[in-house]
Every structure is written in C-alpha cells, then in structure tokens.
Amino acid sequence: MADILRAVKGMNDILPSGVPRTDKLPDSQLWQWFEDTVRSVLGRYGYQNLLTPIVEPTALFVRGLGEVTDIVEKEMYSFVDSMNGDKLTLRPEATAGIVRAMIEHNALYNGPLRLWTVGPMFRHERPQKGRYRQFHQLDVEALGYPGPDVDAEMILMARTLWRELGLVEGRHVRLELNSLGQPEERRAHREALVRHFEQHADTLDADAKRRLHSNPLRILDTKNPHMQAVVENAPRLIDFLGAESLAHFDAVRGVLDAAGLEYRVNTRLVRGMDYYNLTVFEWVTDQLGSQGTVCGGGRYDGLIEQLGGKPAPAVGFGLGIERLLLLIQELGLPVPSRAPQIYAVIPSPAAVPKAMATLESLRAAGVSVLMNAGGGNMKAQFKRADASGARYALIFGDDEVARGEVALKDLRDPAAAQRSLPLGSVAAWAADLRNA
C-alpha cells in the first residue's frame, strides 16, 4: 500500500466538528461562528469586504515591509514563475496587497474606504502553539482617513468584537498603546538609539548587531533576557515627538478614555513592519504563553505613496484567527451550537420522495434540516438524530405518510408528547419550528 500523504508541516486542516484529532486546532464550527461574528460586527461599523490574491509580486512586500525585516529576510515563501520568470511570493500579510489593489483600481477616487478581508497568509517559521506556516488572518483597513477618530474607532471596534466573542477586555485581553510619531521624529530617535546601543555593543546579540544600523527600532522588540536592561534604558521615542504627534496621540486616548476602555501606554511597543507611523496598538493576553499578541495594528500614512499611489492616510489592524480561537478554547468560552433544528427519520425507502419534498419546503421556509441518508433501522436513525444535536426529529413512518401526516418528536425533552403535523400545510407549522 502506498504511503499516506500528509499536509505540509505547519499547514493544517480545519475539520468539521466531531472528527477526532489529537491537536487542539479549532473545528470548522468554531471557525464559522467567528467569521459570522466578524461579518456582523464589521458590518455595523460600515466596513466592506474585499478579497485579494494569495500570490503577489515579491517586490510588493520588499517595498512595503522593508528589506531589513524578518519577514522579507527569513520568512517569505518566494519562487520564480517557471512560465515567465516573474518573482512571486505567497502573501505573508494582507495590508500590502490591499494597498496594491486600491492603487491599481484607483479605488480612493470617490473618497475614503473602510475595508476588511480574511484569508490565509504564509510565513516560513518554526511551527508552535498558535503560530503556523499557513495561518489565517482578519485584516481591517480604513484608507483615506487622517484623523485620530478613526484610529480610536478601530480599537473600539476590536473591543466590540471581543465582547461578541465572549472575551472580556482587561481580563482576557488587554490593550497596549503607543505612538511612533512621524518619520523625521523617528529619524532623530533612531540616531539616539544607535548612539545608545553602540555604547553597549558588548551586550548586543548577533541579531541586534545586524540591525543596529539598518533597523535599530526593532532591537526594542527583542525577547533576549540579557538585553532587557540596555533596552529599558534606551531613549524613548515618545520623548522625541513634536506637538502635532502628541496631539494626535492625546486625541486617540481621549476617545478611549471617554468610552471607558482601559489601556497601558507602552513606550517600547513597535510593529514588525517599517511602514507604521503615529498610533500603534496591540491587544495581548496572558493565556497563551509566549504568544501573547492576538491583534496588532496602527497608522501607516506613507505606505500608499511608497507603493506608487497618490499620498493618502491609512490605519488598520491584523488579527491571527488560529491564535484567537485557541484563546477562546483555552478559556472554555461558550460557542453557539450550529446543530440542525430538525433531523428527518425516514424508516422506509417508499417514504423518501414525499419526505424529501417536505424537507425542501421546510428549508425554503428557513428551517435547518439534516436528513438521514443511507437507510438504517429506527433505532440506528434515532441514535444519529440524537448525536446530530437537533432539537426535533421528524418521523416519516409509512402509516403517518399514508394519512398525510408526519410525526414530530422533541429530542431534548423526554417528557414532551409526540405529535402529528399535516403534510399538506408545511408552511403553517414551519415558522413554529424555525423559532422554537
């Protein structure tokens, strides 16, 4: 027998609920509930959905993310198209592709846009709990809006999403906030950082030494415990911010304060991409070990021009779906059941045509129905009905069908009496079942 082919390491199957598996990856029921919640929340804020290709030109990410970033240097899945020699990359993040699409289609011609997308991203890194080589991300962007009001809206919208998912801000997730100022302010801070780290060169690890003159801000994000003291004593970017940058940051904080949202100003908070400016934020948790960030984002006013478009402001965030769903599982939060309302028990093949016609009428009326398929005796079919999680069983027995009826049994209330319903007036009782 041929060897079993398995998924690529770090790229996982999302399976239906009930399929046994040894890992803790979320099943498709949890996944679908999350996506339904996202559509509901973002729709209430006026955000529109879009989809962009999984494969993009490699140059898009080199220009957008910066050559001296871990993503570009180490993590991208890049290849040369054998047909035409184009250099292509499986997208490692969503923002650059969205901006490329907006520029290509002149999408901001008629004014600003609020957008969101969800889909797979790819990074070649060591798979671990909550971090995979193919992962899925929710990406939310507001393009063409310069003010701090939209920055604050993004953060409050994330809070709404947490609440809808059963997460409590301050307990399950916490907000950290910072400002990166503007490029000229960062340049002054950068020079001060380089001087500071040069004075402590013997403390820096190899990664920090490599970044010292190319991207010293990323040294502040180090996890090396031997470097924490020198990082803590490094110059703070917030001390280099001018009046306009501070006013923008204060305005964001003012909205969050008025909304009663607690947060911590983390002056060491940076983002992994070079294109951020002004507001940056992360939602973090203590429940997932070292993988504490569940959502991160901020403002990136220069990226659209950097990728060849007309200058326009922008702000957004990305959310790792696997990591967030793992958090929900770890906390044991309740997830609404997606069980069918009805399980159709059909003991005799002769009843199948009438039964299926009835079930189509029920579905057309908005009732979710799972039909027994493949036969089986009554005992076996009722066992399947119970396992399905359905509230009711509709029993298409030969005697009932001959009388123009179907039997309704409440599977969740053993004391409830079984009753008969007329097959000739499905619409009359379908609404009662739909709302039960």
N, C-alpha and C positions, 0 to 999 in steps of 0.2 A: 504494500500500500504506500502511496506517495506521502511524503512528509506534509504535515499540516502547515499551510502558510499563515503567518501571523501578522498582525498590524506592526507598523514601524514603531520602534521603541520611542515612547514619549508622545505617541499619537493614538488616541483612544476611541473606542466605540461608545456611543451613547445608546444604551439598550432600553427596551421597554421595561416597565415595572413588572416584577415577577420573574424576570430572567435571572437565575443565580449567577453571582460573580463574587470574586474574592476581594476585590478592591472596594473602595468607598466612593467611587465615582457616581455622580448623580444620574438617576434614570431619566428617561425622556419625559415622564410625567412631571417631575420637578422642573425640568428644563422648560417644558411648555408653559407651566404656571408662571415661571419667571418671565418668559417672553410676553405672555398675555398681560402681566402686570406692568411691564415696561411700556407696552403699547398704550395701555390705559393712562398711565401717569404722564408720559411724554405728550400724548395727545391732548391732555387737559392743559398743558403749558403751551400748546400751539407748535410743537416740533413735528417736522415732516420726515418720513422715512426715505432713504435712498440706498442704492446698492452700487458698489464699485468693484472692479475686477480683483481677483485674488492675485494675479500676476501683473506686475508693473515694471516699467523700465528701472534698472538698477540705479541709474543716475538720479531718479526721483528721491530715493532715500539717502544717497550720498549728499546731494544738495540740501535736502530737507532736514536730515537728522545731524549732519556734520560727519566729516570723515573720521574724526578722532572721538568716536563713541563706541562703547562695547557692542552695540547692535550692528553697526556697519563693519567694525573691525573683526568681530568674532562670531556673530550670531545669525547673520542673514543666510538664507538658502538661495544662493545665486547660481545661475547657469547661463550658458550661451545657447541660443536657439540654433539648432542644427540646420534649420531651413534657410535662415538669412543672416546668422551671425549676431543678432541682437543680444545685448546683455540684459537679462531679465532676473527678477527676484520675486520669490513668494513674499507677499507683504508681511513685514514684521510688526506693523502698527497701521492704524486706519487714517490718521489725520492727513498725512501727506497725500494719500490717494484721493481723499475728499477735496482737498485744496486743488489738486491737479484737475479734478473733474469740474470744479467751479470755474477755473481759469479757462479750460478747454471749451466749455459751453457758454462762457460769458454769463454765468448764472446770476451774478450780482447786478446785472444791468438794470433790473427793475427794482432794486433795493435789497436790503439785508435779508438773510435767510436763517431760520432755525432748523437744524437737521439732526438726524440720528441714523445710525446703521448698526447692524450686528452681524458677526460672521467670524470665520476662522482666521487666525494670524499664525505666523510661523517664526520660531527662533531656535537656532541650534544651540541648546544649552543642556546642562545635566538635568534630566527629569527628576523631580522631587515632589513631595506633597504639595498640591495646589499649583504647581508650575510644570508645564509640559511643553514639548516641542511644537505641537499643534495645540493652540489654545483658542478660546473664543472670547470675543471682546464686544462689549457695548460701547459705542463711541458716540458722543453727543457734542455738537458744534453749533455755535452761534457766530455767523460770519457777517461782518459789516457793522457791528455794534461797538462803539468806542467806550461806552461809559461803564462805571463800576456797578451800575444797577444790574446789568446782565451777568457780570461776574457773580454777584450775590444771588441772582435768580438760579444760576447753575447749581450753586451749593445748596440752596433751599430745595431745589427740585430733587437733588440726591437725597436730602433728608426725607422728602415725601416718599421716595422710592423705598428707603429703609423701612419706614413706618408701614407701608403697604405690604412689605415682605415679612413683617413681624419683628424687625430689628429695632432696638432702642438706642438712639444716639446718646452718647455719654456712658452707656453700659456695654453694649455690644460693639459699637463702633464710635470712634472719636474723630473730631475734625482738627487738623493742624493746618496752619495758615502762615503765609509769608508773602513778601513782595520781592521780586528780583529787579525792580526798577527798570530803567531804560539802558540801552547799550552804552552810552557814554558814562553812566554811573557804574555800570558793571566793569567797564574798562579800568576806571580808577580803582575799584575794589580789586580787580584782577592783579593790577600792579602791586598793590599792597599785599595780596595773598602770596604772590611769587616771592616777594622780599621776605615775608614771614617764613615760608616753607624752606627757602634757601638757607635761612639761619638755623633750621632744624633738619638739615639734609640727612644727618646720620640716623634720624628717627623714621624717615620715609621708607615704605616698602617699594618693591620694584615697580608696581603699578602706579603708585603715586609719583615716583621719579619720572616715569614715562610721560605722565600727564602734566608735570609741573609747568612746562612752558607751552603746552598745546591746549590744555583744558583744566586749569587748576581748580576751578569751581567744583569739579567732580570729586576732587580729593576730600571735600567736606562730607561726601556721602559714603566714605569708607566704613567698612564694618570691622577693620583691623583694630583689636583692642589696644595694641601697643601704640597706636597713633591717636587715640582719643584725646589725650591731654593736649597735644600740639594742635589738634583740630579745634578743641574747645577754646583755646586761647588765640585762635586766628582772628583777623579782622572780620567784623560783621558787615555784611552788605547793607543792612538797614541803616547803618551809620553813614553811608555814602549817598543815600537817597536825597534828592532835591525836593523842593516844596510841592511840585506837581505830583510826583510819585507818591509822596507821603499823603497828599490829599486824596489821591485815588484809593490808596490802601485804607485810609480812615473812613472813606465813604462806604467801602465794602463792609468794613467792620460795623459801621453804624447801622446798616440794614440788618446784619446778622444779630446785632445786639437787640434791635427793635423786635426781631422775630423770636427772641428768646433762645437762640441757638448758642450753646456753649462751644468754645474752641480754645486752642492754645496757639499763640504766636510762636512758631518755631523758626528762629532766625537762621538755622542751619538747613532748613528744608530747601532742596533743589529738585529739579526734574531731570530725567535722563536724556532729554533732547535739548539741543542747543537753541531751539527757536523760541523759547518762552521768555516773556517779559512781564513786568508788573505782577499781578496776582498769581500765586501758585498755591495749590492746596492738595491735601491728601486726607482720605478717610482711612483710619487704621484700626486694627483690632489686636487684642492680646490673646485671642483664642486659637490662632493658627501658628504658633511658634514663631520662627524667624520670618515667615512670610506674612508680615503684619499689614501690608498695604492692600486694601481691597478696591480702592478707587483713587485716581490722581488726575490732576489737570491744572489748567491755568490759562493765562492770556498769552497769545503769540501774534502780536500785531505785525511783525515783519515777515512772516512766512509766505504770505500770498505774493508779495513783491519778490521775495527771494526765489520763488519758483516760477517767476516770469509774468505774474499778473500785475494789474494795477494795484497800488497800495490800498489795503483795506484792513481794518482791525478784525480780530477774531479771538474767541475764547472757547474752550471745550474741556471735556474730560473723557477718560477711558476707564472702563471697569472690567476686570477679569471675571468672566462668568463662572468658570470652574471653581475659582477660589471663593467667590461669594456663595455659591451653592454649597461648597464644602463647609463654610461657616454656618450656614443655615442647618446643615445636617449635624454638625458638631454640637450646636446649641439645642438640637431636638425641637426646633420650632414647628408648629403645626402647618401642614400643607393641605390645601383643599383637595378633596378627592375628585378624580376625573372619572369615577365609575359611571357606567351607563345607568339611566333611570330604570330601564326595562331589560330583562333577559327573556327572550322568547323560547319557550319549551315546546318542541314540536315532536310528539311521540311517534307519529305515523307519516311515512312519505306521502300518503294521499292528501295530507293536510298542508303540505308545503306550498302549493300555488296560492291558496287562499291566505295562508299565514303571511307569505311574503308581500302580497298585495296590501294587506292590513298594515304591515310594518312600514312599508313605503309611505302610507298615508300618515302614520304617526311621525315619521321623520320629517315629512313635509310640514307638519304642524309644530316642529321644534322639539320633539321628544327624542332623546338619545336611546337607541335600542341596539342591543347586541343579540344577534340571532344564533341559536345553537346550530352548528353545522356538523355534518358527518354522522348524524344519527345518534344512536345510543338509547338505552332504556331510560325510563322515567327517573330512576334513582341516580344514574350517572349524569343525566341532564340537570337535575336539581343540585347535584354537587357542584357542577360547573356554574350554575346560576348563583349559588351562594359564594363561590370563590371570586366571581366577577365583581362583587361589591354592589350589584344592582339593588335598588330598593324593592322592586316588584318583579314577579315572574308572570308572564302572560302564557297561559297554557292552552295550546290549540289541540285539545283532545278531539277524537273522532265524533263523540257524542255531542260535545259542545258545538263543533263546527256544523254538524248536521242540523242543529237547532238555530243556527245563525248567531252563535254566541262565542265568547272566549272567556276563560276563567282568569281572574286576577288574584294573585296571592301575594301578601305582604311578607317579604323575606326577612325583614328586620323586626317584625312584631309578631311573635308566635301566637299571641292571643287574638290577633285580628282575624275575623272570619273571611274565608274565601268568598268572592262574589263574582257574578256573571255580568258581562258587558255585551251590548248588542253590536255585532259586526257591521250592521247597516248604518250606524251613526258614529263612526270613529271620531269625527271632528267634535262631537258633543262632549266626549269624555277625555279627549286628548289633552285639552287645556288643564284639566284637573290633575292629570298625571305629570304634565310638564312643570306645574307649580308645586307639586307635593314635596 
